[in-house]
């Protein structure tokens, strides 16, 4: 399971995400939808460790991975997401 708890993040002093919570359960599809500028890409960057949040936690399978860099095991969450997506019928 992937869980975001109170995530706040942004770029160069501009907050894009404010106290975001999300839970993606194993075996279930989770979809982020919204208009341009809603924070979808920023949320994915936080999940994958490409952008460090200024507040909150990213929890993957019960482990806080918020401060783990992408090169130290963080891509496990993104590989899992791609695997689920690849197995979905087109």
C-alpha positions, 0 to 999 in steps of 0.5 A: 500500500502507498499512503501520502500523509499531509504532503506539502510541496512546491517549487521555488517558494510556490506551494503546489500541494497543501496537506495532501492525503492519498491512499492507494491500496494493493490490487486497486487502481488509483487515478489522479485526475484534475485540470492543468496546474492541479498538482498531479505531476507534483504529486507523482514527483513526490511519490517517486522521490524526485521532489522532496516535500516540505511537510508530510510523509510518503509511506510505502508498504508500512515504511516511511520513504519520504527521505529515501533518494530515488537511487536508494530503493525509492523506484520500487513504488514507481516500478510497482505502479508501472507493472500494474499499469502494464498488466491492465487491458488496453 
